[in-house]
Amino acid sequence: TGTFNAISDSRLKKNIQGVTPVLPLLMQLNPTYYQFNWQQPNEQRQIGLLAQEAYQLFPELVSYNKEKDLYKMNYAGFSTVAIKAIQEQQLMIENQQKQIEELKALVTQLLKQQKNQP
């Protein structure tokens, strides 16, 4: 079917904790284009993150194999991080919208007061 499903049943989990704010951390990530060392210059470039850099910010999403001296990324895990960042941004948008509405009301009130002055 081409789909990937991971076990995520809450009954199989323990020590469940909410994710702390991630947006400041995400802003520090450096998405890059690259080619693997074994690729030829004319082969398609890749897009992604450098595991050593991502480890500094999201160690839960990077693994290291000592025997092979190789870092690996859990790119699927970044979808959860992205969801959290979208939630954080949405809260900011809603707060900004509230401030805009309050400022519009204040401007309207001030314009009415100015109009009523002799």
Salt bridges, closest charged atoms under 4 A:
ASP9 OD2 - ARG11 NH2 2.48
